[in-house]
C-alpha cells in the first residue's frame, strides 16, 4: 500500500492523471501522444510511441525508487 501511495503521488506530481477505472493506471499526454504508466506490486510499465519519452519518465521514477537498489529496465 505504501508503494502504491508513493508511486501514485510521484506520477501525479509529474502531471499524470490516475484512471478512475483502475487505480494502478495513470495517463498523461506528452508531445501530443498518450503516455501510460501501469503497475502491479513493484513492476511498472510505461508506454509511449517515443522511446525517449519512456526513458525520461523512467529516469524521473528512478530518482525516487533507485536509492536502495538500481532500477532494472527492459525495453521491448
N, C-alpha and C positions, 0 to 999 in steps of 0.2 A: 504494500500500500504506500509506503514511504517513497519507493522508486517511482510509482505511478504519479504521486503528487508532485515530486520534484521535476520529473520529466515533463509533465503537463505544464507546470509553471514556466519551465525553461522554454518550451515551444511557444507558449502564449507570449512570453517576453520577446520572442523572435518574430512575432506577428502571425503565428499560426492560429487558426480557429479550430477548436475541438468539435468533432462531429456530435450532433445531438442524437444520432442513431447508435453510435459506437464510441464510447469514451476512450478508446485506445487508438483512435484515428484522428489526425489533425491535418488540415489543408491550408495552403497559402498560395496565392498567385504570385509567381516570381517570373519576371521578364515576359509577362503575358500568358504564361502557361501554369497549369496547376502543379504544385509540388505536394506530395502526400507523404506523411510520416505515419507509420503504424507500428505498434509494438505489442509484444506478448512476453510476459515475465521480464527478462532482461535482454531480449532480442529486439532490435529496431530495424525497420526497413524504411528507406527513403527513396522515393522515385520522382523523377523529373525527366523531361526529354533531353535536357542538357546535363551531361555528367559532371560538368564543372559546378553547377548549382548543387548537385548532390554532395560533392566533395566539400563545398563551403558549409552546407548545413551540418554535415557530419563533423567538420572541423570545429564549429561552434559547440556542438554537443560534446566533443572530445575534451574541450577545455573544462567542462563540468565533470565528466564521467571518466576521464583518463588519469585521474590523480592517483588512484590506488594501483591500477594496472593499465597497461596500454589497451586502447580500444582496438579490437580486431575488425578490420573492414574487408568485405568481399564485394567485388563488382561482377555483375554478370547479367 
